[in-house]
Protein backbone atom coordinates (compact mmCIF):
# COMPACT_ATOMS: atom_id res chain seq x y z
CA UNK A 1 0.00 0.00 0.00
CA UNK A 2 2.82 2.40 0.88
CA UNK A 3 4.50 1.70 -2.46
CA UNK A 4 1.23 2.25 -4.31
CA UNK A 5 0.72 5.61 -2.56
CA UNK A 6 4.28 6.64 -3.37
CA UNK A 7 3.95 5.71 -7.05
CA UNK A 8 0.58 7.43 -7.38
CA UNK A 9 -0.37 11.11 -7.33
CA UNK A 10 -1.34 11.22 -3.65
CA UNK A 11 1.33 13.74 -2.63
CA UNK A 12 0.52 16.06 -5.53
CA UNK A 13 -3.18 16.01 -4.75
CA UNK A 14 -2.48 16.62 -1.08
CA UNK A 15 -0.26 19.63 -1.82
CA UNK A 16 -2.76 21.01 -4.32
CA UNK A 17 -5.47 20.65 -1.69
CA UNK A 18 -3.56 22.99 0.63
CA UNK A 19 -3.44 25.64 -2.08
CA UNK A 20 -7.14 25.19 -2.87
CA UNK A 21 -8.21 25.56 0.77
CA UNK A 22 -5.91 28.57 1.25
CA UNK A 23 -7.44 30.23 -1.82
CA UNK A 24 -10.88 30.03 -0.21
CA UNK A 25 -9.78 32.28 2.65
CA UNK A 26 -10.55 36.02 2.35
CA UNK A 27 -7.62 37.94 0.89
CA UNK A 28 -8.42 40.86 3.22
CA UNK A 29 -9.51 40.54 6.81
CA UNK A 30 -10.32 42.60 9.86
CA UNK A 31 -9.90 41.22 13.37
CA UNK A 32 -12.26 42.82 15.92
CA UNK A 33 -10.56 44.88 18.59
CA UNK A 34 -11.14 44.64 22.31
CA UNK A 35 -13.68 47.45 22.22
CA UNK A 36 -15.78 46.27 19.30
CA UNK A 37 -18.11 44.34 21.56
CA UNK A 38 -19.61 47.63 22.72
CA UNK A 39 -20.82 48.98 19.39
CA UNK A 40 -24.27 49.95 20.58
CA UNK A 41 -24.56 53.40 22.06
CA UNK A 42 -26.16 52.07 25.21
CA UNK A 43 -23.89 49.05 25.56
CA UNK A 44 -20.67 50.06 27.31
CA UNK A 45 -19.59 46.53 27.90
CA UNK A 46 -20.43 46.69 31.59
CA UNK A 47 -23.21 44.14 31.70
CA UNK A 48 -21.06 42.01 34.00
CA UNK A 49 -20.41 44.92 36.33
CA UNK A 50 -17.00 45.96 34.96
CA UNK A 51 -15.61 48.07 32.16
CA UNK A 52 -14.01 46.80 28.96
CA UNK A 53 -10.71 47.89 27.44
CA UNK A 54 -11.29 50.03 24.39
CA UNK A 55 -14.99 50.61 25.06
CA UNK A 56 -16.45 53.17 22.63
CA UNK A 57 -13.11 53.37 20.86
CA UNK A 58 -13.64 50.24 18.80
CA UNK A 59 -15.29 51.69 15.69
CA UNK A 60 -14.91 49.59 12.56
CA UNK A 61 -13.22 50.78 9.42
CA UNK A 62 -15.45 52.49 6.88
CA UNK A 63 -14.33 50.05 4.18
CA UNK A 64 -16.40 46.90 4.26
CA UNK A 65 -14.17 43.96 5.06
CA UNK A 66 -14.68 40.39 6.14
CA UNK A 67 -14.42 39.86 9.89
CA UNK A 68 -12.45 37.03 11.42
CA UNK A 69 -15.47 36.25 13.60
CA UNK A 70 -17.77 35.60 10.61
CA UNK A 71 -19.01 32.03 10.66
CA UNK A 72 -17.95 31.23 7.11
CA UNK A 73 -14.45 32.58 7.75
CA UNK A 74 -14.15 30.47 10.89
CA UNK A 75 -15.27 27.40 8.98
CA UNK A 76 -12.72 28.01 6.23
CA UNK A 77 -9.89 28.43 8.71
CA UNK A 78 -11.11 25.32 10.52
CA UNK A 79 -10.90 23.39 7.25
CA UNK A 80 -7.33 24.61 6.73
CA UNK A 81 -6.36 23.53 10.25
CA UNK A 82 -7.86 20.08 9.75
CA UNK A 83 -5.94 19.59 6.53
CA UNK A 84 -2.68 20.75 8.10
CA UNK A 85 -3.35 18.48 11.05
CA UNK A 86 -3.93 15.52 8.75
CA UNK A 87 -0.72 16.14 6.80
CA UNK A 88 1.24 16.75 10.00
CA UNK A 89 0.01 13.43 11.38
CA UNK A 90 1.16 11.62 8.22
CA UNK A 91 4.59 13.23 8.02
CA UNK A 92 5.43 12.89 11.69
CA UNK A 93 4.53 9.25 12.24
CA UNK A 94 7.56 7.43 13.56
CA UNK A 95 8.60 4.14 12.04
CA UNK A 96 8.49 2.39 15.37
CA UNK A 97 4.80 3.26 15.60
CA UNK A 98 4.09 1.99 12.09
CA UNK A 99 5.60 -1.45 12.28
CA UNK A 100 7.32 -3.90 14.51
CA UNK A 101 9.47 -6.21 12.47
CA UNK A 102 9.19 -9.19 14.83
CA UNK A 103 5.39 -9.20 15.12
CA UNK A 104 3.93 -7.58 12.02
CA UNK A 105 5.55 -9.93 9.56
CA UNK A 106 7.12 -7.34 7.25
CA UNK A 107 9.92 -8.81 5.20
CA UNK A 108 13.38 -7.27 5.54
CA UNK A 109 16.15 -6.91 3.05
CA UNK A 110 19.83 -6.15 3.39
CA UNK A 111 21.22 -2.97 2.00
CA UNK A 112 24.75 -2.45 0.71
CA UNK A 113 26.16 -1.87 4.21
CA UNK A 114 24.92 -5.25 5.30
CA UNK A 115 22.39 -3.94 7.85
CA UNK A 116 18.79 -5.09 7.75
CA UNK A 117 16.01 -2.51 7.52
CA UNK A 118 12.29 -3.01 6.85
CA UNK A 119 11.60 -2.13 3.23
CA UNK A 120 8.35 -0.43 4.27
CA UNK A 121 10.39 1.97 6.38
CA UNK A 122 12.43 3.13 3.41
CA UNK A 123 9.29 3.51 1.35
CA UNK A 124 7.73 5.60 4.08
CA UNK A 125 10.81 7.78 4.29
CA UNK A 126 10.62 8.34 0.54
CA UNK A 127 6.93 9.19 0.88
CA UNK A 128 7.69 11.84 3.51
CA UNK A 129 10.42 13.37 1.36
CA UNK A 130 8.19 13.38 -1.69
CA UNK A 131 5.34 14.99 0.27
CA UNK A 132 7.54 17.77 1.60
CA UNK A 133 8.90 18.51 -1.86
CA UNK A 134 5.38 18.67 -3.30
CA UNK A 135 4.16 20.99 -0.52
CA UNK A 136 7.07 23.34 -1.06
CA UNK A 137 6.80 23.50 -4.84
CA UNK A 138 3.01 23.53 -5.10
CA UNK A 139 1.85 25.38 -1.97
CA UNK A 140 4.71 27.42 -0.53
CA UNK A 141 6.33 28.66 -3.73
CA UNK A 142 3.20 29.16 -5.83
CA UNK A 143 0.47 30.07 -3.33
CA UNK A 144 1.60 31.16 0.13
CA UNK A 145 4.80 33.07 -0.68
CA UNK A 146 3.26 35.12 -3.54
CA UNK A 147 0.42 36.13 -1.23
CA UNK A 148 3.00 37.34 1.31
CA UNK A 149 4.79 39.38 -1.35
CA UNK A 150 1.56 40.99 -2.55
CA UNK A 151 0.04 41.90 0.83
CA UNK A 152 -0.02 45.42 2.25
CA UNK A 153 -0.48 46.70 5.81
CA UNK A 154 -2.89 49.39 4.62
CA UNK A 155 -5.70 47.37 3.02
CA UNK A 156 -6.21 44.44 5.37
CA UNK A 157 -4.35 41.92 3.22
CA UNK A 158 -1.34 41.63 5.52
CA UNK A 159 -3.69 41.29 8.50
CA UNK A 160 -5.29 38.34 6.74
CA UNK A 161 -1.97 36.62 5.94
CA UNK A 162 -0.53 37.10 9.44
CA UNK A 163 -3.76 36.02 11.10
CA UNK A 164 -3.82 32.76 9.15
CA UNK A 165 -0.13 32.15 9.88
CA UNK A 166 -0.70 32.94 13.54
CA UNK A 167 -3.50 30.39 13.80
CA UNK A 168 -1.36 27.78 12.03
CA UNK A 169 1.77 28.28 14.13
CA UNK A 170 -0.32 28.41 17.31
CA UNK A 171 -1.58 24.90 16.65
CA UNK A 172 1.36 23.17 14.97
CA UNK A 173 3.75 20.95 16.90
CA UNK A 174 7.41 20.48 16.14
CA UNK A 175 7.90 18.16 13.21
CA UNK A 176 8.62 17.84 9.52
CA UNK A 177 5.81 20.13 8.36
CA UNK A 178 6.66 22.92 10.80
CA UNK A 179 10.33 22.67 9.89
CA UNK A 180 9.49 22.95 6.20
CA UNK A 181 7.29 26.02 6.72
CA UNK A 182 9.73 27.89 8.94
CA UNK A 183 12.79 26.96 6.89
CA UNK A 184 11.17 28.35 3.76
CA UNK A 185 9.38 31.39 5.23
CA UNK A 186 12.33 32.44 7.39
CA UNK A 187 15.04 31.33 4.96
CA UNK A 188 16.59 28.97 7.47
CA UNK A 189 19.13 26.45 6.23
CA UNK A 190 17.45 25.89 2.85
CA UNK A 191 18.38 29.32 1.49
CA UNK A 192 21.13 29.56 -1.10
CA UNK A 193 23.33 32.52 -1.91
CA UNK A 194 20.91 33.44 -4.68
CA UNK A 195 17.83 33.84 -2.48
CA UNK A 196 19.23 34.59 0.96
CA UNK A 197 18.22 38.25 0.61
CA UNK A 198 14.64 37.54 -0.39
CA UNK A 199 11.64 38.89 1.54
CA UNK A 200 10.90 36.64 4.52
CA UNK A 201 8.32 36.30 7.27
CA UNK A 202 10.68 38.30 9.48
CA UNK A 203 10.41 41.24 7.08
CA UNK A 204 6.65 40.78 6.96
CA UNK A 205 6.35 40.96 10.74
CA UNK A 206 8.61 43.93 11.37
CA UNK A 207 7.38 45.92 8.36
CA UNK A 208 3.84 45.64 9.66
CA UNK A 209 4.79 46.45 13.26
CA UNK A 210 6.45 49.62 11.97
CA UNK A 211 3.65 50.47 9.52
CA UNK A 212 1.60 52.66 11.85
CA UNK A 213 -1.63 50.90 10.89
CA UNK A 214 -3.18 49.68 14.17
CA UNK A 215 -4.67 46.51 12.71
CA UNK A 216 -1.44 45.52 10.94
CA UNK A 217 0.67 46.39 14.00
CA UNK A 218 -1.50 44.26 16.26
CA UNK A 219 -1.49 41.31 13.86
CA UNK A 220 2.30 41.51 13.48
CA UNK A 221 2.82 41.59 17.24
CA UNK A 222 0.51 38.62 17.76
CA UNK A 223 2.38 36.56 15.16
CA UNK A 224 5.72 37.54 16.71
CA UNK A 225 4.45 36.58 20.16
CA UNK A 226 3.28 33.21 18.87
CA UNK A 227 6.68 32.46 17.35
CA UNK A 228 8.60 33.64 20.41
CA UNK A 229 6.37 31.78 22.84
CA UNK A 230 5.51 28.58 20.99
CA UNK A 231 8.58 28.08 18.81
CA UNK A 232 11.36 30.03 20.50
CA UNK A 233 14.00 27.55 19.30
CA UNK A 234 13.11 28.58 15.75
CA UNK A 235 12.57 32.26 16.50
CA UNK A 236 15.91 32.59 18.28
CA UNK A 237 18.42 33.43 15.60
CA UNK A 238 15.78 33.69 12.86
CA UNK A 239 13.73 36.60 14.20
CA UNK A 240 16.28 37.94 16.67
CA UNK A 241 20.06 38.15 16.70
CA UNK A 242 21.78 36.99 19.86
CA UNK A 243 25.20 36.86 21.42
CA UNK A 244 26.80 34.64 24.04
CA UNK A 245 25.48 34.10 27.56
CA UNK A 246 25.15 36.95 30.01
CA UNK A 247 27.79 37.60 32.61
CA UNK A 248 27.55 35.56 35.79
CA UNK A 249 26.57 37.85 38.62
CA UNK A 250 28.68 38.11 41.77
CA UNK A 251 26.63 38.84 44.87
CA UNK A 252 29.46 41.05 46.12
CA UNK A 253 28.92 43.34 43.17
CA UNK A 254 26.29 45.77 44.37
CA UNK A 255 23.78 47.09 41.87
CA UNK A 256 20.36 48.68 42.47
CA UNK A 257 17.40 46.39 43.05
CA UNK A 258 15.44 46.26 39.79
CA UNK A 259 12.23 45.20 41.53
CA UNK A 260 12.31 48.33 43.66
CA UNK A 261 13.03 50.52 40.64
CA UNK A 262 10.08 49.19 38.67
CA UNK A 263 7.82 49.18 41.74
CA UNK A 264 8.54 52.88 42.23
CA UNK A 265 7.02 53.53 38.81
CA UNK A 266 3.77 51.90 39.93
CA UNK A 267 3.68 54.14 42.98
CA UNK A 268 4.12 57.18 40.73
CA UNK A 269 1.19 56.03 38.61
CA UNK A 270 -1.08 55.19 41.53
CA UNK A 271 -0.53 57.51 44.46
CA UNK A 272 -2.75 55.35 46.67
CA UNK A 273 -0.40 52.39 46.18
CA UNK A 274 1.87 52.43 49.22
CA UNK A 275 3.69 49.18 48.41
CA UNK A 276 3.54 46.85 45.46
CA UNK A 277 3.72 43.83 47.75
CA UNK A 278 0.29 44.65 49.18
CA UNK A 279 -1.35 44.86 45.76
CA UNK A 280 -3.81 42.04 45.15
CA UNK A 281 -3.14 42.08 41.41
CA UNK A 282 0.64 41.79 41.96
CA UNK A 283 0.12 38.73 44.15
CA UNK A 284 -1.89 37.16 41.33
CA UNK A 285 0.80 38.04 38.79
CA UNK A 286 3.50 36.51 40.97
CA UNK A 287 1.54 33.29 41.48
CA UNK A 288 0.58 33.02 37.81
CA UNK A 289 4.13 33.77 36.64
CA UNK A 290 5.56 31.00 38.82
CA UNK A 291 3.05 28.55 37.39
CA UNK A 292 3.54 29.80 33.83
CA UNK A 293 7.33 29.44 33.94
CA UNK A 294 7.22 26.03 35.61
CA UNK A 295 4.82 24.71 32.98
CA UNK A 296 6.71 26.28 30.09
CA UNK A 297 8.38 23.80 27.75
CA UNK A 298 11.55 25.87 27.66
CA UNK A 299 11.86 25.81 31.46
CA UNK A 300 11.36 22.06 31.60
CA UNK A 301 14.02 21.68 28.91
CA UNK A 302 16.21 24.13 30.82
CA UNK A 303 15.95 22.06 34.00
CA UNK A 304 16.65 18.85 32.10
CA UNK A 305 19.90 20.11 30.63
CA UNK A 306 20.92 21.89 33.83
CA UNK A 307 21.04 18.47 35.49
CA UNK A 308 22.88 16.89 32.55
CA UNK A 309 26.60 17.48 32.21
CA UNK A 310 27.07 15.74 28.86
CA UNK A 311 24.21 16.94 26.71
CA UNK A 312 23.63 20.50 25.59
CA UNK A 313 20.21 22.08 24.87
CA UNK A 314 19.16 23.05 21.34
CA UNK A 315 18.99 26.65 22.56
CA UNK A 316 21.97 27.88 24.52
CA UNK A 317 21.96 30.64 27.08
CA UNK A 318 22.01 33.89 25.12
CA UNK A 319 21.52 37.63 25.28
CA UNK A 320 19.73 39.85 22.82
CA UNK A 321 22.21 41.76 20.71
CA UNK A 322 22.26 45.54 21.09
CA UNK A 323 21.44 46.17 17.43
CA UNK A 324 18.83 43.41 17.35
CA UNK A 325 16.13 44.42 14.86
CA UNK A 326 13.41 42.77 16.92
CA UNK A 327 14.42 44.51 20.14
CA UNK A 328 14.88 47.83 18.34
CA UNK A 329 11.38 47.56 16.90
CA UNK A 330 9.75 46.57 20.19
CA UNK A 331 11.49 49.26 22.21
CA UNK A 332 10.50 51.81 19.61
CA UNK A 333 6.88 50.70 19.92
CA UNK A 334 7.11 50.83 23.71
CA UNK A 335 8.32 54.43 23.48
CA UNK A 336 5.12 55.24 21.55
CA UNK A 337 2.93 53.48 24.10
CA UNK A 338 0.75 56.50 24.87
CA UNK A 339 0.29 57.22 21.15
CA UNK A 340 -1.03 53.76 20.31
CA UNK A 341 -4.35 51.98 20.55
CA UNK A 342 -5.31 49.63 23.34
CA UNK A 343 -5.09 46.57 21.08
CA UNK A 344 -1.56 47.44 19.97
CA UNK A 345 -0.37 47.90 23.54
CA UNK A 346 -1.94 44.67 24.79
CA UNK A 347 -0.21 42.78 21.97
CA UNK A 348 3.09 44.61 22.56
CA UNK A 349 3.21 43.92 26.30
CA UNK A 350 2.35 40.29 25.58
CA UNK A 351 5.40 39.92 23.35
CA UNK A 352 7.72 41.55 25.89
CA UNK A 353 6.40 39.31 28.66
CA UNK A 354 6.90 36.24 26.47
CA UNK A 355 10.50 37.27 25.80
CA UNK A 356 11.17 37.84 29.50
CA UNK A 357 9.82 34.44 30.57
CA UNK A 358 12.16 32.32 28.41
CA UNK A 359 14.80 30.87 30.79
CA UNK A 360 17.42 30.60 28.03
CA UNK A 361 17.29 34.34 27.32
CA UNK A 362 19.13 36.78 29.54
CA UNK A 363 17.37 39.95 30.70
CA UNK A 364 20.61 41.89 31.09
CA UNK A 365 20.78 45.30 29.50
CA UNK A 366 17.23 45.59 28.24
CA UNK A 367 15.19 44.64 31.34
CA UNK A 368 17.71 44.30 34.17
CA UNK A 369 21.12 45.79 34.86
CA UNK A 370 24.01 44.53 32.80
CA UNK A 371 26.63 42.84 34.95
CA UNK A 372 30.20 44.09 34.78
CA UNK A 373 32.69 41.20 34.66
CA UNK A 374 35.51 43.64 35.35
CA UNK A 375 33.96 45.05 38.52
CA UNK A 376 36.32 45.20 41.45
CA UNK A 377 35.89 42.33 43.90
CA UNK A 378 36.11 44.36 47.08
CA UNK A 379 33.85 45.73 49.78
CA UNK A 380 32.87 48.74 47.71
CA UNK A 381 29.06 48.87 47.68
CA UNK A 382 28.74 51.54 45.00
CA UNK A 383 27.05 50.42 41.77
CA UNK A 384 29.51 49.36 39.10
CA UNK A 385 29.29 50.54 35.52
CA UNK A 386 28.45 48.27 32.63
CA UNK A 387 31.19 47.02 30.27
CA UNK A 388 30.70 49.98 27.94
CA UNK A 389 31.33 52.33 30.85
CA UNK A 390 27.93 54.02 30.65
CA UNK A 391 26.47 52.79 33.92
CA UNK A 392 23.01 53.05 32.34
CA UNK A 393 19.80 51.74 33.73
CA UNK A 394 17.91 49.06 31.78
CA UNK A 395 16.46 50.32 28.51
CA UNK A 396 12.89 49.25 29.34
CA UNK A 397 13.05 51.01 32.69
CA UNK A 398 14.22 54.25 31.10
CA UNK A 399 11.39 54.17 28.56
CA UNK A 400 8.79 53.33 31.20
CA UNK A 401 10.10 56.09 33.45
CA UNK A 402 9.63 58.63 30.67
CA UNK A 403 6.12 57.37 29.99
CA UNK A 404 5.23 57.70 33.65
CA UNK A 405 6.68 61.22 33.67
CA UNK A 406 4.51 62.10 30.67
CA UNK A 407 1.42 60.75 32.42
CA UNK A 408 2.22 63.13 35.27
CA UNK A 409 1.80 66.02 32.82
CA UNK A 410 -1.73 64.81 32.02
CA UNK A 411 -2.67 65.70 35.58
CA UNK A 412 -2.12 69.36 34.71
CA UNK A 413 -4.05 69.07 31.44
CA UNK A 414 -7.12 67.21 32.68
CA UNK A 415 -8.99 68.25 35.84
CA UNK A 416 -9.51 65.40 38.31
CA UNK A 417 -7.29 63.13 36.24
CA UNK A 418 -6.37 60.97 39.25
CA UNK A 419 -10.05 60.45 40.12
CA UNK A 420 -10.85 59.46 36.53
CA UNK A 421 -7.90 57.08 36.53
CA UNK A 422 -9.04 55.54 39.82
CA UNK A 423 -12.54 55.01 38.42
CA UNK A 424 -11.14 53.41 35.27
CA UNK A 425 -8.84 51.21 37.33
CA UNK A 426 -11.71 50.02 39.52
CA UNK A 427 -13.88 49.34 36.49
CA UNK A 428 -11.29 47.40 34.47
CA UNK A 429 -10.08 45.42 37.47
CA UNK A 430 -13.62 44.86 38.70
CA UNK A 431 -13.33 41.08 38.77
CA UNK A 432 -9.94 41.24 40.52
CA UNK A 433 -11.36 42.84 43.62
CA UNK A 434 -15.05 43.61 43.39
CA UNK A 435 -15.32 45.08 46.89
CA UNK A 436 -12.45 47.52 46.31
CA UNK A 437 -14.06 48.65 43.07
CA UNK A 438 -17.35 49.33 44.85
CA UNK A 439 -15.58 51.28 47.57
CA UNK A 440 -13.75 53.50 45.08
CA UNK A 441 -16.86 54.28 43.08
CA UNK A 442 -19.26 54.71 45.97
CA UNK A 443 -16.83 55.96 48.61
CA UNK A 444 -18.15 53.54 51.23
CA UNK A 445 -16.49 51.75 54.10
CA UNK A 446 -15.12 48.26 53.45
CA UNK A 447 -17.51 45.44 54.17
CA UNK A 448 -17.60 41.67 53.90
CA UNK A 449 -20.65 41.57 51.67
CA UNK A 450 -18.89 39.85 48.79
CA UNK A 451 -16.38 37.83 50.76
CA UNK A 452 -12.61 37.66 50.13
CA UNK A 453 -11.13 37.48 46.66
CA UNK A 454 -8.87 34.49 46.14
CA UNK A 455 -6.45 34.58 43.18
CA UNK A 456 -6.82 31.54 41.01
CA UNK A 457 -3.93 30.21 38.93
CA UNK A 458 -5.22 28.72 35.67
CA UNK A 459 -4.09 25.21 34.84
CA UNK A 460 -2.22 25.17 31.52
CA UNK A 461 -3.87 23.00 28.88
CA UNK A 462 -2.36 21.49 25.77
CA UNK A 463 -3.71 23.18 22.68
CA UNK A 464 -5.10 20.98 19.94
CA UNK A 465 -5.24 21.73 16.26
CA UNK A 466 -8.80 23.02 16.62
CA UNK A 467 -8.86 23.83 20.33
CA UNK A 468 -7.79 27.44 20.13
CA UNK A 469 -9.61 28.48 16.98
CA UNK A 470 -12.69 29.85 18.70
CA UNK A 471 -10.71 31.57 21.44
CA UNK A 472 -8.31 33.15 18.97
CA UNK A 473 -10.82 34.52 16.50
CA UNK A 474 -13.24 35.71 19.16
CA UNK A 475 -11.94 38.51 21.42
CA UNK A 476 -11.71 37.12 24.90
CA UNK A 477 -12.98 38.80 27.99
CA UNK A 478 -12.52 37.76 31.55
CA UNK A 479 -15.73 36.54 33.08
CA UNK A 480 -16.51 37.75 36.57
CA UNK A 481 -15.48 35.30 39.27
CA UNK A 482 -18.37 33.68 41.11
CA UNK A 483 -18.73 35.27 44.53
CA UNK A 484 -20.27 33.84 47.68
CA UNK A 485 -23.94 34.65 48.04
CA UNK A 486 -24.36 37.97 49.89
CA UNK A 487 -26.32 38.11 53.08
CA UNK A 488 -28.55 40.84 51.65
CA UNK A 489 -29.30 40.13 47.99
CA UNK A 490 -31.26 43.33 47.44
CA UNK A 491 -28.39 45.46 48.68
CA UNK A 492 -25.99 43.64 46.33
CA UNK A 493 -28.23 44.24 43.32
CA UNK A 494 -28.70 47.89 44.22
CA UNK A 495 -24.97 48.36 44.67
CA UNK A 496 -24.23 46.75 41.30
CA UNK A 497 -26.85 48.87 39.56
CA UNK A 498 -25.48 52.01 41.19
CA UNK A 499 -21.95 51.08 40.17
CA UNK A 500 -22.99 50.53 36.56
CA UNK A 501 -24.65 53.95 36.55
CA UNK A 502 -21.40 55.46 37.84
CA UNK A 503 -19.47 53.78 35.02
CA UNK A 504 -21.86 55.17 32.43
CA UNK A 505 -21.50 58.62 33.93
CA UNK A 506 -17.73 58.13 33.84
CA UNK A 507 -17.78 57.47 30.09
CA UNK A 508 -20.11 60.41 29.48
CA UNK A 509 -17.71 62.70 31.36
CA UNK A 510 -14.60 61.86 29.37
CA UNK A 511 -16.03 61.48 25.88
CA UNK A 512 -14.71 64.10 23.47
CA UNK A 513 -11.73 65.05 25.64
CA UNK A 514 -8.18 64.65 24.33
CA UNK A 515 -4.61 64.80 25.58
CA UNK A 516 -1.33 65.54 23.83
CA UNK A 517 0.70 62.32 23.76
CA UNK A 518 4.36 62.45 22.75
CA UNK A 519 6.57 59.40 21.98
CA UNK A 520 9.51 58.82 24.29
CA UNK A 521 12.79 59.42 22.44
CA UNK A 522 14.37 56.20 21.20
CA UNK A 523 17.79 55.76 19.64
CA UNK A 524 19.41 52.89 17.75
CA UNK A 525 20.88 50.71 20.49
CA UNK A 526 19.55 49.62 23.85
CA UNK A 527 23.00 49.92 25.43
CA UNK A 528 23.84 53.37 24.16
CA UNK A 529 21.44 54.86 21.64
CA UNK A 530 18.14 53.66 23.04
CA UNK A 531 19.31 54.66 26.48
CA UNK A 532 18.33 58.27 26.92
CA UNK A 533 21.09 60.77 27.53
CA UNK A 534 20.20 63.76 29.62
CA UNK A 535 21.50 67.06 28.32
CA UNK A 536 23.34 68.56 31.26
CA UNK A 537 22.84 72.03 29.85
CA UNK A 538 19.07 71.91 30.08
CA UNK A 539 17.92 69.68 32.87
CA UNK A 540 15.67 70.69 35.70
CA UNK A 541 15.15 68.37 38.65
CA UNK A 542 12.57 68.84 41.37
CA UNK A 543 11.93 66.56 44.31
CA UNK A 544 8.77 66.06 46.30
CA UNK A 545 9.01 63.58 49.14
CA UNK A 546 10.26 60.31 47.73
CA UNK A 547 9.35 61.26 44.17
CA UNK A 548 11.59 62.95 41.69
CA UNK A 549 10.53 64.59 38.46
CA UNK A 550 13.15 65.23 35.82
CA UNK A 551 12.61 67.63 32.93
CA UNK A 552 15.38 67.25 30.39
CA UNK A 553 16.34 67.68 26.78
CA UNK A 554 17.25 64.25 25.45
CA UNK A 555 19.85 63.43 22.85
CA UNK A 556 20.63 60.26 20.99
CA UNK A 557 23.95 58.46 21.06
CA UNK A 558 25.43 60.60 18.30
CA UNK A 559 24.72 63.75 20.27
CA UNK A 560 22.02 65.01 17.90
CA UNK A 561 18.80 66.29 19.38
CA UNK A 562 15.56 64.74 18.30
CA UNK A 563 14.11 65.98 15.06
CA UNK A 564 10.88 67.92 14.99
CA UNK A 565 9.15 64.87 13.48
CA UNK A 566 10.37 62.65 16.32
CA UNK A 567 9.20 65.11 18.96
CA UNK A 568 5.83 65.60 17.29
CA UNK A 569 3.10 63.79 19.17
CA UNK A 570 -0.54 63.20 18.43
CA UNK A 571 -3.92 63.85 19.93
CA UNK A 572 -5.25 60.84 21.82
CA UNK A 573 -8.69 60.50 23.32
CA UNK A 574 -8.82 60.62 27.09
CA UNK A 575 -10.74 57.36 26.99
CA UNK A 576 -7.86 55.52 25.28
CA UNK A 577 -5.29 57.28 27.47
CA UNK A 578 -6.93 56.06 30.68
CA UNK A 579 -6.99 52.50 29.34
CA UNK A 580 -3.33 52.74 28.33
CA UNK A 581 -2.38 54.01 31.79
CA UNK A 582 -3.97 50.95 33.37
CA UNK A 583 -2.30 48.61 30.86
CA UNK A 584 1.05 50.26 31.58
CA UNK A 585 0.59 49.94 35.34
CA UNK A 586 -0.35 46.26 35.17
CA UNK A 587 2.48 45.60 32.71
CA UNK A 588 5.03 46.99 35.16
CA UNK A 589 3.62 44.78 37.92
CA UNK A 590 3.96 41.77 35.67
CA UNK A 591 7.58 42.64 34.86
CA UNK A 592 8.40 42.82 38.57
CA UNK A 593 6.71 39.44 39.07
CA UNK A 594 8.75 37.90 36.22
CA UNK A 595 12.06 39.22 37.56
CA UNK A 596 11.19 37.91 41.04
CA UNK A 597 10.00 34.53 39.76
CA UNK A 598 13.08 33.97 37.58
CA UNK A 599 15.35 34.58 40.56
CA UNK A 600 13.23 32.45 42.88
CA UNK A 601 13.36 29.55 40.42
CA UNK A 602 17.14 29.85 39.99
CA UNK A 603 17.10 31.08 36.40
CA UNK A 604 18.80 34.37 37.30
CA UNK A 605 21.11 34.92 40.27
CA UNK A 606 20.42 37.55 42.91
CA UNK A 607 22.87 40.31 42.04
CA UNK A 608 22.02 43.13 44.43
CA UNK A 609 22.89 43.77 48.06
Buried (B, 14 or more C-beta within 10 A) or exposed (E): EBEEBBEEEBBBEBBBBBBEBBEEBBBBBBBBBBBBBBEEEEEBBBEBBBBBBBBBBBEEEEEEBBBBBBEEBBEBBBEBBEBBBEBBEBBBBEBEEBBEBEEEEBEEEEEEEEEEBBBBBBBBEEBBBBBBEBBBEBBBEEBBBEBBEEBBBEBBBBBBBBBBBBBBBBBBBBEBBBBBBBBBBBBBEEBEEEEEEEEBBBBBBBBBBBBEBBBBBBBBBBBBBBBBBBBBBBBBEBBBBBEEEBBEBBEBBBBEBBBEBBBBBBBBBBEEBEEBEEBBBBBBBBBBBBBBBEEBEBBEBBBEBEEEEEEEBEBEBBBBBBEBBBBBBBBBBBBBBBBBBBBBBBBBBBBBBBBBBBBBBBBBBBBBBBBBEEBEEEEEEEBBBBBBEBEBBBBBBBBBBBBBBBBBBBEEEBEEBBEBBBBBBBBBBBBBBBBBBBBBBEEEEEEEBBEEBEBEEEEEEEBEBEBBBEEBBEBEEEEEBEBEEBEEEEEBEEBBEEBBEBBEEBBEBBEEBBBBBBBBBBBBBBBBBBBBBBEEEEEEEEEEEEEEBEEBBBBBBEEEBBEEEBEEBBEBBBBBBBBBBBBBBBBBBBBBBBBBBBBBBEBBEEBBE
